[in-house]
Amino acid sequence: MARKIVLIHGAWMTALCWDSFQKLYEDRGYEVIASSWPYDERPIEELRKNPDPRLAGIGIAEIVNHYDAIVRALPEPPIIIGHSFGALTTQILLDRGLGACGVAIDSAPPKGVKAKGLSDTWVAFRSLLPVLVTPFSWKKTLRMSLDSFAYGWTHTLPPAEQRKFWEGYVVPSPGRPFWQNTLSFTSDLTKVNFQNGTRAPLLLTAGEVDRSIPASMTRDNFAKYKGSKAVTDFKEFPHRTHFVIKEPGWEEVAGYAIEWVEKQIGKA
């Protein structure tokens, strides 16, 4: 039986964003499970034109529990790889004792994790600003403009590439998870027990020029695990934005992640 990988995407995306990773991992002998957030299992064109009204009620708990159920239904603990909010979900699932190994790519911050320095704090805030200034955005399904995508996700790419990726992968997203993450100090929705010594090995990766999740935020995330008996590693990829899973050079990221996993638990 092939070892399984569960891929978890973040906000503004569906499981389609993993198409390149999925093929690479399947070619290496893995069975890959890439499931979209609740109410997002439809073609991109339909989601962009007419998102499900129920999506507005989806928050971090619903996202985490959706993938918790997927992982628990498998016959053996899978490798879990997530991006952005999906990477935060990965950390929470590992803390719950799930998964054989985890990779958190450009992770949204667990409770207590912050960007460091005025510059990184500003660019992270600037990336989130369109959500924060939209009236009642915590109970709405939102759309990300091409300008916001270009600023926060793909600012190193030519305009034509930015538009291609925006049209091909970006879908409406609930505003609730952003507010829950921003106000994480008020609840334990994003809390991770960083000193959990029994969880599976975890790799945290960052993009050097990521504006949505600055590298300093991921370094702070990594630092929070200091002292844990569980394996925790960190890798920063030079010149990479938040769209590290699709932008040119994604192969290096996907390859590094699976090679790190195989060092921890063996090959497929």
Secondary structure, 3 states (H helix, E strand, C coil): CCCEEEEECCCCCCHHHHHHHHHHHHHCCCEEEECCCCCCCCCHHHHHHCCCHHHHHCCHHHHHHHHHHHHHCCCCCCEEEEECHHHHHHHHHHHCCCCCEEEEECCCCCCCCCCCCHHHHHHHHHHHHHHHCCCCHHHCEECCCHHHHHHHCCCCCCHHHHHHHHHHHCCCEECHHHHHHHCHHHCCCCCCCCCCCCCCCEEEEEECCCCCCCHHHHHHHHHHCCCCCCCEEEEEECCCCCCCCCCCCHHHHHHHHHHHHHHHHCCC
